[in-house]
Amino acid sequence: MAMNKLVSGVEEALEGVHDDMTFMLGGFGLCGIPENCIAELRKRGIKNLTCISNNAGVDDFGLGLLLQTRQIKKMISSYVGENDEFERQMLSGELEVDLIPQGSLAERCLAGGAGIPAFFTPAGYGTEVGEGKEVRMFNGKPHILEAALTADFAFVKAWKGDSSGNLVFKGTARNFNPPMAMAGKITVAEVEELVPLGELDPNFVHTPGIFVQRIFQGASFEKRIEQRTVRSKN
């Protein structure tokens, strides 16, 4: 019998969140970010958060909203170049930052979801990323040991989902949402479209419902574009 993971909305979906937790937040740039969950986290005012996300949004959108209100104490991320407030807090020492090569970040999330505690990678060897980490030689090349990442909650955003938590992501949203969905102790999925159980083709499900504990249909999605570039009419 299929389990019903459907909750009434974002308020019920975020039951149990509190100060000092570690969160994973899916998305790539501003694509596929859990907009409703971020707005609710800001509303609740919980603080001293460690947030694992590829990037930190922009100044007034995405995780930038939680940086504005000083709710994040540490960011574990890869690309953060679009956020002036992030830069200011990092350089002033207000925000602890662990910058990770993008591929290593994705693999550390995957490892956390797969139950693999750590792995060796050549990425980052000989740089600040590799300082203090164990080094081993493989095929004559030095590799550093990277630990898996997990979180108290993972917040992801999908294109479609059903009441059992099966998820389908669209385009670039597949970059970080699927591995983070696997690595959260409690995974919350907000979806654009909630479909009846059985409507999703199993061959096209990106995240099976076994990895999702709560799912709801998002009230609205702004879907901003970081840098919109268009050609002239000429």
C-alpha positions, 0 to 999 in steps of 0.5 A: 500500500502506498504511503501518503506523504501529502501535507496541507501546506508549507506550515505543516511541512516545516513542523519540527524546524528550529534553531541550530539545525543544518538544512540542504536547499536544492536549486542551481542559481535561482532555478529549482529553489524551494521558494515557499520553504525559504519564505516560511523559514524567514517568517519563523525567524529561526536562527544559527542555521547551517545551510548547504546549497550550491549558491546563496541566492541573490540579495533579495531572493532565495537564500539571500532572504535568510542572509538579510535577516542574519538567520544563517551562521554558516554556508556550505556552498560552491558559487556565491558570486551573485550575492553582495550581502553574502560577500559583505558578511563573509569578509566581515567575519559575520558568516562562516563559509565553507566553499567547495568545488561544485563537483565535490559538493554534489558528490558529497551530497550523493555520498550522504544519501547513499550512506557512503561516509567519505570518498577520495577526489583529486579536486582541490588538492594543493589548494586551500580546499585540501588543507588538513585533509587526508591525502592518498595516491591513486594511479600516481595522482594525489587525492584528498578525502572528502566527507559526506554531507547530510542534513536535518532537513532537505528542502527541494522543489520539483516540477511534478510530484504525487502523494507518495513523494515521487518527484520529477524535476525539470531542466536545471533543477535536476542538478542539486535537488535529487542528491539533496533529497536523498541526504536529508533526515526529513526531506520536504518537497514543494511541487508546481503540480501535484498529480494523482498517484499512478500518473507519473511514469515510473521510468521518468521519476527522478526521485523515488518517494522513499526519499521524501517524507513530506510533499505539498503543492507550492502556493506560487513560484516567482522563478526569477532569472539571475541575469536575463540576456536577450538580443536586440530586435535588430 
